Amino acid sequence: MDSPSRTARGAFGTAITWAAGWFLVALPILVVAQLVLGLDLTNPWIWAILTSTRIGFTGFLTGGAFSAFLRLAFRDRDVLSLKAGPLSIGGALAAAVASLPVALLSPIMWGWSVTTAGFVAGAAAAAVLGGATAFSTIRIAQRAARELAAPTTAALESEQEDAMKLLGDASRCGSGRR
């Protein structure tokens, strides 16, 4: 069983990774949206960066919530036994739920008010992004686990040499009998 500090570090690392990923995905989308939609903003770059920061903050909360969900629901399971599809749904739900505190804190933190339609649209976008991020997170973790479990090239070569020695010894034993 993992220690509480290791669990907390893992959850924090997941939250930071999700925050950075969501910010980096949101920023170019918002910049392109400004250009395509022709939004008349006084400071378009500041708007894009602040909105991306808000989305990154949602990613941070979602990453932490998803990590807690994994810890509680799949505590005794190996990462290789987890199915990415159902976990994507868990990530989508975690994202939709995590977007609620962001919507409630927006007037305080950023001075923006969020309408009901804005919240629903934001929760839906967060759910899609959360599902995709959860899918990617599990696939990357499974790939890393497989690579760690796979024997190294040196170990394979050593086993192959041992097998060749055994085969060589067996062929010499068999050639003496005729």
C-alpha positions as CSV (number, residue, x, y, z in Angstrom):
1,M,0.0,0.0,0.0
2,D,1.2,3.5,-0.8
3,S,2.0,6.0,1.9
4,P,-0.3,9.0,2.2
5,S,2.5,11.3,1.1
6,R,3.1,9.3,-2.0
7,T,-0.6,9.3,-2.8
8,A,-0.8,13.1,-2.3
9,R,2.3,13.6,-4.5
10,G,0.7,11.5,-7.2
11,A,-2.6,13.4,-7.0
12,F,-0.8,16.7,-7.1
13,G,1.4,15.6,-10.1
14,T,-1.7,14.5,-11.9
15,A,-3.5,17.8,-11.1
16,I,-0.5,19.9,-12.3
17,T,-0.2,17.8,-15.5
18,W,-3.9,18.2,-16.3
19,A,-3.8,21.9,-15.6
20,A,-0.8,22.5,-17.9
21,G,-2.4,20.3,-20.6
22,W,-5.8,22.1,-20.5
23,F,-4.1,25.5,-20.5
24,L,-2.0,24.5,-23.5
25,V,-5.0,23.1,-25.4
26,A,-7.2,26.1,-24.6
27,L,-4.9,28.9,-25.5
28,P,-4.5,28.3,-29.3
29,I,-8.2,27.4,-29.5
30,L,-9.2,30.7,-27.9
31,V,-6.8,32.7,-30.1
32,V,-8.2,31.1,-33.2
33,A,-11.7,31.6,-32.0
34,Q,-11.0,35.3,-31.6
35,L,-9.8,35.6,-35.1
36,V,-12.5,33.5,-36.7
37,L,-15.4,35.0,-34.7
38,G,-14.0,38.5,-35.0
39,L,-14.5,39.2,-31.3
40,D,-13.9,42.9,-30.6
41,L,-11.8,42.8,-27.4
42,T,-9.7,45.6,-26.1
43,N,-6.9,43.2,-24.9
44,P,-7.4,39.9,-26.9
45,W,-4.2,38.3,-25.7
46,I,-4.9,39.0,-22.0
47,W,-8.5,37.7,-22.5
48,A,-7.1,34.5,-24.1
49,I,-4.5,34.0,-21.4
50,L,-6.9,34.7,-18.5
51,T,-9.5,32.4,-20.0
52,S,-6.9,29.7,-20.6
53,T,-5.8,30.1,-17.0
54,R,-9.4,29.6,-15.8
55,I,-9.6,26.5,-18.0
56,G,-6.2,25.3,-16.6
57,F,-7.5,25.8,-13.1
58,T,-10.5,23.6,-14.0
59,G,-8.0,21.1,-15.3
60,F,-6.1,21.2,-12.0
61,L,-9.3,20.5,-10.0
62,T,-10.4,17.8,-12.4
63,G,-7.0,16.1,-12.4
64,G,-7.1,16.0,-8.6
65,A,-10.7,14.7,-8.6
66,F,-9.8,12.1,-11.2
67,S,-6.8,11.0,-9.2
68,A,-9.0,10.6,-6.0
69,F,-11.6,8.7,-8.0
70,L,-8.9,6.3,-9.2
71,R,-7.5,5.8,-5.8
72,L,-10.9,5.2,-4.2
73,A,-12.5,3.1,-7.0
74,F,-9.5,1.1,-8.1
75,R,-7.3,0.9,-5.1
76,D,-6.5,-2.8,-5.4
77,R,-6.2,-3.0,-9.1
78,D,-3.1,-2.9,-11.3
79,V,-3.0,-0.1,-13.9
80,L,-2.7,-2.7,-16.7
81,S,-6.1,-4.2,-15.7
82,L,-8.0,-0.9,-16.0
83,K,-10.1,-0.2,-19.0
84,A,-9.6,3.2,-20.6
85,G,-13.2,3.5,-21.8
86,P,-15.0,3.4,-18.5
87,L,-12.3,5.6,-16.9
88,S,-12.8,8.2,-19.7
89,I,-16.4,8.4,-18.5
90,G,-15.1,8.9,-14.9
91,G,-12.8,11.6,-16.2
92,A,-15.7,13.3,-18.0
93,L,-17.9,13.2,-14.9
94,A,-15.0,14.5,-12.7
95,A,-14.5,17.4,-15.1
96,A,-18.2,18.3,-15.2
97,V,-18.4,18.3,-11.4
98,A,-15.1,20.2,-11.0
99,S,-16.3,22.9,-13.3
100,L,-19.0,23.9,-10.7
101,P,-16.6,25.4,-8.1
102,V,-14.8,27.3,-11.0
103,A,-18.1,28.8,-12.1
104,L,-19.0,29.7,-8.5
105,L,-15.6,31.2,-7.8
106,S,-15.3,33.1,-11.2
107,P,-16.9,36.4,-9.9
108,I,-14.5,36.4,-7.0
109,M,-11.3,35.2,-8.7
110,W,-11.7,36.8,-12.2
111,G,-14.5,39.2,-11.9
112,W,-16.6,37.3,-14.4
113,S,-20.1,36.2,-13.9
114,V,-21.2,32.9,-15.3
115,T,-24.7,32.5,-16.7
116,T,-26.5,29.1,-16.5
117,A,-26.0,28.6,-20.3
118,G,-22.3,29.5,-19.9
119,F,-22.0,27.0,-17.1
120,V,-23.7,24.2,-19.0
121,A,-21.5,24.9,-22.1
122,G,-18.4,25.1,-19.9
123,A,-19.3,21.8,-18.1
124,A,-19.9,20.1,-21.4
125,A,-16.6,21.3,-22.8
126,A,-14.9,20.3,-19.6
127,A,-16.5,16.8,-19.7
128,V,-15.2,16.3,-23.3
129,L,-11.7,17.5,-22.3
130,G,-11.8,15.5,-19.1
131,G,-12.8,12.3,-20.9
132,A,-10.0,12.7,-23.4
133,T,-7.5,13.6,-20.8
134,A,-8.5,10.6,-18.6
135,F,-8.2,8.3,-21.6
136,S,-4.7,9.6,-22.4
137,T,-3.6,9.5,-18.8
138,I,-4.6,5.8,-18.5
139,R,-3.0,4.8,-21.8
140,I,0.3,6.6,-21.0
141,A,0.3,4.9,-17.5
142,Q,-0.4,1.5,-19.0
143,R,2.4,2.0,-21.6
144,A,4.8,3.0,-18.9
145,A,3.8,0.0,-16.8
146,R,4.3,-2.4,-19.7
147,E,7.7,-0.9,-20.5
148,L,8.8,-1.2,-16.9
149,A,7.6,-4.8,-16.8
150,A,9.2,-5.8,-20.1
151,P,12.6,-7.4,-19.8
152,T,15.6,-5.3,-20.9
153,T,17.6,-6.1,-24.0
154,A,20.6,-7.1,-21.9
155,A,18.4,-9.5,-19.9
156,L,17.0,-11.0,-23.1
157,E,20.5,-11.4,-24.6
158,S,21.7,-13.1,-21.4
159,E,18.8,-15.5,-21.5
160,Q,19.4,-16.2,-25.2
161,E,23.1,-16.9,-24.4
162,D,22.1,-19.3,-21.6
163,A,19.7,-21.1,-23.9
164,M,22.3,-21.4,-26.6
165,K,24.8,-22.9,-24.1
166,L,22.2,-25.4,-23.0
167,L,21.4,-26.3,-26.6
168,G,25.1,-26.6,-27.3
169,D,25.7,-28.9,-24.3
170,A,22.7,-31.0,-25.3
171,S,23.9,-31.4,-28.9
172,R,27.3,-32.6,-27.7
173,C,25.7,-35.1,-25.4
174,G,23.5,-36.4,-28.1
175,S,26.3,-36.6,-30.8
176,G,28.4,-39.1,-28.6
177,R,25.7,-41.7,-28.8
178,R,25.5,-43.6,-32.0
